[in-house]
Amino acid sequence: MRDLISNEEAFRDSIATVTKEGKRKWISPRKPSGKFYNARTILSIFLIAFLFAAPLIKINGHPFIILNVLERKFIIFGIPFGTHDLHLFALSMIAFIVSIFLFTVVYGRIFCGWICPQTIFMEMVFRKIEYLIEGDANKQRALNNSPWNGGKFFKKSLKQIIFFIISFVISNLFLSYIIGVDELQKYISHSPSEHFGTFIAVLIFSGVFYFVFSYFREQACVLVCPYGRLQGVMLDPNSIVIHYDYKRGEPRGKIKKDSVQNSGDCIDCSMCVDVCPTGIDIRNGTQLECVNCTACIDACDAVMEKVKRPKGLIRYASKNEIESGKRSVFTPRAIGYTAVLILLTGLISFMLLNRSKVELSILRTPGLLFQEQTGNKISNIYDLKIVNKSFDELPAELSLQNIKGEIKLIGNELVVEPQGVTEAKFLVILSKDQIKNLKTKLSIAVTSNGKVLDIINTSFLGKANRK
């Protein structure tokens, strides 16, 4: 089978981070620079600042973001959500997946290169520390190949210690999104033995982050992340990804003085390969390992500027654009995903704008007939359910609106905890003189602190009083 594959496609038989013997090939990319790298740095600073600042932000004394999966309590942008908002969560997840499909179809793995936390922390935090301590790629390789001495031991130890400290900070940061920054401060101020389980969990996650960023690195994007494989079935010839303009660049050739050049613009300097964090050669075409980090674009543009040739030999482009010179973004597939995303976003926005802080339901208890009461009266039993979506405690009272009668609550007074759900039963007692039909319409008002929350219409089952 391999004999049938051309040499040009042979690179697809293996990944750049593994040798022919199946061993790990350690990638030491050169330090990138350029306009795209600067733009990514600015965006990364903003995203990291938001990530660290969000748990500290409070609105009316409540956290800006809480993602408490264990207790199924969520606060997103100051709005509390719970299990009663499962439909909103499901719609939001569908919209998120559709948006991923849309951006992948149009722009490939732009999420991976610009927004993914793995890429941001790896390239903008851990890699920068590595460059600061060990130097650029050549110095790193020289240090790795040199015998152990005091200088090498100091640099390696310092780097690993800093890596673990940052991993520990990241673990605590994610914990603050679950339990809240106030609770995290209590944990930090107390002895680890008082919260031993949580402390062990933080250490385990710190170890996982440390392993990923100090050793596993680009393998997380190449071997673990399913998104890289997803893009293989999502991309089409009109998808705008990082492309090498082979029509302009081929045939490749070194620049030679005092000689006629019949080659293309690519001078075969391999700078695009040297800066790639996953070790691929983008000139071979779109590959699973490419995370659209733009390092190769900056490197190639810098070389083109030096040799006084037009920039953009490697650029954001589609396959059809390279071949025909025309860009087509709004393909039928992209338009379809866009339409679905707009509909979902509109539906979610409408539901959020019309989302009430309280949900009420009153139903006559099924399977029960009316009950005879003293004083020529009869009663029905009703089930009440109150969902409190707010941050405040909610006392509730019931009253009849359209008919004279009595309501008796079975159990304690109605007080719903913040973001809680309360279920109760109560009796509606009416005089037989008021019963004219088998079913009598009832309007029951639910009030809290003098404010009517809702008026529920139901029915009262009773034997008509016949004279």
Secondary structure as GFF3:
##gff-version 3
##sequence-region A 1 467
A	DSSP	three_ten_helix	2	4	.	.	.	ID=ss1
A	DSSP	three_ten_helix	7	13	.	.	.	ID=ss2
A	DSSP	alpha_helix	35	53	.	.	.	ID=ss3
A	DSSP	three_ten_helix	54	56	.	.	.	ID=ss4
A	DSSP	beta_strand	58	59	.	.	.	ID=ss5
A	DSSP	beta_strand	62	63	.	.	.	ID=ss6
A	DSSP	beta_strand	65	68	.	.	.	ID=ss7
A	DSSP	beta_strand	73	76	.	.	.	ID=ss8
A	DSSP	beta_strand	79	81	.	.	.	ID=ss9
A	DSSP	three_ten_helix	83	85	.	.	.	ID=ss10
A	DSSP	alpha_helix	86	107	.	.	.	ID=ss11
A	DSSP	alpha_helix	110	114	.	.	.	ID=ss12
A	DSSP	alpha_helix	117	121	.	.	.	ID=ss13
A	DSSP	pi_helix	122	126	.	.	.	ID=ss14
A	DSSP	alpha_helix	127	134	.	.	.	ID=ss15
A	DSSP	alpha_helix	137	145	.	.	.	ID=ss16
A	DSSP	alpha_helix	150	179	.	.	.	ID=ss17
A	DSSP	alpha_helix	181	189	.	.	.	ID=ss18
A	DSSP	three_ten_helix	192	195	.	.	.	ID=ss19
A	DSSP	alpha_helix	196	211	.	.	.	ID=ss20
A	DSSP	pi_helix	212	216	.	.	.	ID=ss21
A	DSSP	alpha_helix	219	219	.	.	.	ID=ss22
A	DSSP	pi_helix	220	224	.	.	.	ID=ss23
A	DSSP	alpha_helix	227	234	.	.	.	ID=ss24
A	DSSP	beta_strand	241	244	.	.	.	ID=ss25
A	DSSP	alpha_helix	246	249	.	.	.	ID=ss26
A	DSSP	alpha_helix	271	274	.	.	.	ID=ss27
A	DSSP	three_ten_helix	282	284	.	.	.	ID=ss28
A	DSSP	alpha_helix	295	306	.	.	.	ID=ss29
A	DSSP	beta_strand	314	317	.	.	.	ID=ss30
A	DSSP	alpha_helix	319	324	.	.	.	ID=ss31
A	DSSP	alpha_helix	332	353	.	.	.	ID=ss32
A	DSSP	beta_strand	358	364	.	.	.	ID=ss33
A	DSSP	beta_strand	371	373	.	.	.	ID=ss34
A	DSSP	beta_strand	377	388	.	.	.	ID=ss35
A	DSSP	beta_strand	394	400	.	.	.	ID=ss36
A	DSSP	beta_strand	406	410	.	.	.	ID=ss37
A	DSSP	beta_strand	414	416	.	.	.	ID=ss38
A	DSSP	beta_strand	421	431	.	.	.	ID=ss39
A	DSSP	three_ten_helix	432	434	.	.	.	ID=ss40
A	DSSP	beta_strand	439	448	.	.	.	ID=ss41
A	DSSP	beta_strand	451	461	.	.	.	ID=ss42
###
